[in-house]
Amino acid sequence: MAEPDAPRPVIVTVDDDPSVSRAVARDLRRQYGAGHRILRGESGRETLDALKDLKLRGEQVAVILADYRMPQMNGIEFLEQAMDVYPAARRVLLTAYADTDAAIQAINLVDVDHYLLKPWDPPEEKLYPVLDDLLRSWRASGHAPVRETKVVGHRWSSRSFEVRDFLARNRVPYRWYATTEPEGARLLTAAGADEDTAIPVVVTPDGQVLHAPSDAELAARVGLSVDPAEEFYDVVVVGGGPAGLGAAVYAASEGLRTVLVERTATGGQAGQSSRIENYLGFPDGISGSQLAERARRQAVKFGAELVSARDVSGVEVEGAARVVRFVDGGTIAAHTAILATGVAYRQLDAPGVEPLTGRGVFYGAALTEAMSCADQDVYVVGGANSAGQAALHFAQRSRSVTMLVRGPSLTASMSSYLIDQIEAAPNVTVRTGVTVCEAHGTDHLEGLTVLDVATGAKEQVTTSWLFVFIGAAPRTDWLDESVSRDEHGFVYAGPDLLVDGERPEGWALERDPYHLETSVPGVFVAGDVRADSVKRVASAVGEGAMAVMLVHRYLERL
Ligand SMILES: Cc1cc2nc3c(=O)[nH]c(=O)nc-3n(C[C@H](O)[C@H](O)[C@H](O)COP(=O)(O)OP(=O)(O)OC[C@H]3O[C@@H](n4cnc5c(N)ncnc54)[C@H](O)[C@@H]3O)c2cc1C
């Protein structure tokens, strides 16, 4: 069942000066020769022909480096034409001295990924880190040849959906086969499956066969780390959304021994957003999964350890240590803990919804399903930004999207830029003053009953797709009473813990709780899960960073 190795991607370099061209190729070969083919050219025209040949042979080009000052065709003109052949290849412009005009032109015309000054000695400092970054982003873009995991399951099985969603959100490349298609049936036979076999069947790239694996089993077999490597840490972060990732990046970059525990996939809610348009520094917006992936890499780069697919079920005080306990056994001990467990979608309380969840009814955008909704009629419940983003996302492929909104209009709950986009989308309809009062279907969703809240009138609609966004509840049911919370379960911190100037019950220290410190000293909270938090990516990231500053203050006094 093992598959052949993937072909080596190509790195292309072109410079009209033969000695420079040879030197670049030599440096590239030394560092990347084992996993890549290095192709060297001395003119734009000749190298473009070589690129077209590579294309005909079906080869993958990962990075193209071009000198700016070449006769006949300069580096920007070359990269512009190279883009037509290999649009996904990362582009680097080489110049001998800082040339602002060339840089501006390069950015405007060919969206160059990097602008590199020659000479770059030592390459370890100036060339390789840039190339490493570009190769990583090219691989993550999905254009690299990959040896993928195969998932075989029933179209309408909720566990099959969860497995695909888990792999997608953890950026594990996979291919999906329905049991009814010939390749799916062939894989099942090869895996020795019969009608009693638990579905889905997962075949890992090295040929291991897993029957309906749990998230933890799947994570371990596809190469995600599921166990902490150390005995003790300075800080354990619970939850890998923007707040947890923010905390991990700042803690690790400031030298703290940091571990982050995430139950499903880093990125949290933000990772499920099709486009975040209001996060500072991304004027054209960024997909949630890209933002999450960059943050994950940044945390790892600074030395944070990530433990995946482990569900935290308790945080306890053992002397000076804060001990985080996992649902499936095992613990992590640290001087401090940061709770960043965010919120989870509130469930739609209507007959028929629960048994059809994962079989046509989904919470959140379930971005893995967007392709399956092509040319279909999709319903989205909810009137806040997350529902609006999802509606626009599905509208790109679906025949129609109907938003079912309980309130009288979108204006009270949705940003105006989204309302404008929804109004401009020809296949999105907004129905206000309505709600879903029943879901129908046997093995998958087949229709809904929509209730007009004012008149009580009911209407049946036919659809196989319902995406629900009706607010969220904090994920804190696993915390014990020692961590003080409000009536909805959001965690109190800092000044909110003081009642009439009195410190919380059981608080034994001679100081007030720090700003993001909970009622348990040394246990901090950040992001959506905190009482009165702002519920935005930027504020979650900011609170993660701030919690780390307070961790330092706490550690100084240990
Ligand atoms: C579809 C959608 C679109 C959005 N769009 C925008 C936008 O455009 N702009 C904006 O500013 N905000 C947006 N938001 C809101 C934003 O995503 C959140 O405010 C932000 O993600 C909160 O970050 P967080 O880290 O506090 O929590 P979360 O993102 O909720 O992350 C919490 C993490 O903790 C993990 N976790 C929970 N419990 C446990 C446990 N017991 N053990 C281990 N791990 C656990 C979860 O799996 C999750 O990964 C959007 C939200 C959604 C759902």
The ligand as a Tripos MOL2 file, in Angstrom:
@<TRIPOS>MOLECULE
LIG
   53    58     1     0     0
SMALL
NO_CHARGES

@<TRIPOS>ATOM
      1 C1        -17.0850   32.0950   11.1260 C.3       1 LIG1
      2 C2        -16.4730   33.1670   11.9910 C.ar      1 LIG1
      3 C3        -15.9960   34.3290   11.4210 C.ar      1 LIG1
      4 C4        -15.3920   35.3240   12.2050 C.ar      1 LIG1
      5 N1        -14.9220   36.4340   11.5900 N.ar      1 LIG1
      6 C5        -14.2800   37.3790   12.3070 C.ar      1 LIG1
      7 C6        -13.7330   38.5160   11.6690 C.ar      1 LIG1
      8 O1        -13.8420   38.6930   10.4560 O.2       1 LIG1
      9 N2        -13.0740   39.4040   12.4340 N.ar      1 LIG1
     10 C7        -12.9390   39.2710   13.7880 C.ar      1 LIG1
     11 O2        -12.2790   40.0870   14.4120 O.2       1 LIG1
     12 N3        -13.4690   38.1870   14.4110 N.ar      1 LIG1
     13 C8        -14.1360   37.2470   13.7200 C.ar      1 LIG1
     14 N4        -14.6930   36.1710   14.3470 N.ar      1 LIG1
     15 C9        -14.5370   36.0620   15.8090 C.3       1 LIG1
     16 C10       -13.1460   35.5260   16.1640 C.3       1 LIG1
     17 O3        -12.8650   34.4050   15.3520 O.3       1 LIG1
     18 C11       -13.0530   35.1710   17.6290 C.3       1 LIG1
     19 O4        -13.2890   36.3300   18.3850 O.3       1 LIG1
     20 C12       -11.6860   34.6100   17.9800 C.3       1 LIG1
     21 O5        -11.4250   33.4270   17.2480 O.3       1 LIG1
     22 C13       -11.5820   34.3000   19.4640 C.3       1 LIG1
     23 O6        -10.3520   33.7000   19.7030 O.3       1 LIG1
     24 P1        -10.1020   32.7970   21.0010 P.3       1 LIG1
     25 O7         -8.7110   32.2790   20.8810 O.co2     1 LIG1
     26 O8        -10.4540   33.5450   22.2180 O.co2     1 LIG1
     27 O9        -11.1350   31.5990   20.9310 O.3       1 LIG1
     28 P2        -11.4390   30.5000   19.7780 P.3       1 LIG1
     29 O10       -11.1360   31.0340   18.4440 O.co2     1 LIG1
     30 O11       -12.8300   30.0380   20.0830 O.co2     1 LIG1
     31 O12       -10.4030   29.3470   20.1040 O.3       1 LIG1
     32 C14       -10.5150   28.5220   21.2370 C.3       1 LIG1
     33 C15        -9.7520   27.2310   20.9820 C.3       1 LIG1
     34 O13        -9.7020   26.4760   22.1880 O.3       1 LIG1
     35 C16        -9.9000   25.0870   21.8930 C.3       1 LIG1
     36 N5        -10.4540   24.4390   23.1020 N.ar      1 LIG1
     37 C17       -11.6580   24.6870   23.6810 C.ar      1 LIG1
     38 N6        -11.8040   23.9150   24.7670 N.ar      1 LIG1
     39 C18       -10.6870   23.1700   24.8760 C.ar      1 LIG1
     40 C19       -10.2590   22.1700   25.8010 C.ar      1 LIG1
     41 N7        -11.0130   21.8170   26.8650 N.pl3     1 LIG1
     42 N8         -9.0610   21.5760   25.6110 N.ar      1 LIG1
     43 C20        -8.2650   21.9500   24.5540 C.ar      1 LIG1
     44 N9         -8.6290   22.8820   23.6460 N.ar      1 LIG1
     45 C21        -9.8190   23.4910   23.8110 C.ar      1 LIG1
     46 C22       -10.8940   25.1070   20.7470 C.3       1 LIG1
     47 O14       -10.8540   23.9030   20.0070 O.3       1 LIG1
     48 C23       -10.4190   26.3220   19.9500 C.3       1 LIG1
     49 O15        -9.4820   25.9720   18.9760 O.3       1 LIG1
     50 C24       -15.2920   35.1620   13.5960 C.ar      1 LIG1
     51 C25       -15.7900   33.9900   14.1910 C.ar      1 LIG1
     52 C26       -16.3800   33.0090   13.4010 C.ar      1 LIG1
     53 C27       -16.8990   31.7650   14.0440 C.3       1 LIG1
@<TRIPOS>BOND
     1     1     2 1
     2     2     3 ar
     3     2    52 ar
     4     3     4 ar
     5     4     5 ar
     6     4    50 ar
     7     5     6 ar
     8     6     7 ar
     9     6    13 1
    10     7     8 2
    11     7     9 ar
    12     9    10 ar
    13    10    11 2
    14    10    12 ar
    15    12    13 ar
    16    13    14 ar
    17    14    15 1
    18    14    50 ar
    19    15    16 1
    20    16    17 1
    21    16    18 1
    22    18    19 1
    23    18    20 1
    24    20    21 1
    25    20    22 1
    26    22    23 1
    27    23    24 1
    28    24    25 2
    29    24    26 1
    30    24    27 1
    31    27    28 1
    32    28    29 2
    33    28    30 1
    34    28    31 1
    35    31    32 1
    36    32    33 1
    37    33    34 1
    38    33    48 1
    39    34    35 1
    40    35    36 1
    41    35    46 1
    42    36    37 ar
    43    36    45 ar
    44    37    38 ar
    45    38    39 ar
    46    39    40 ar
    47    39    45 ar
    48    40    41 1
    49    40    42 ar
    50    42    43 ar
    51    43    44 ar
    52    44    45 ar
    53    46    47 1
    54    46    48 1
    55    48    49 1
    56    50    51 ar
    57    51    52 ar
    58    52    53 1
@<TRIPOS>SUBSTRUCTURE
     1 LIG1         1 GROUP 0 **** ****
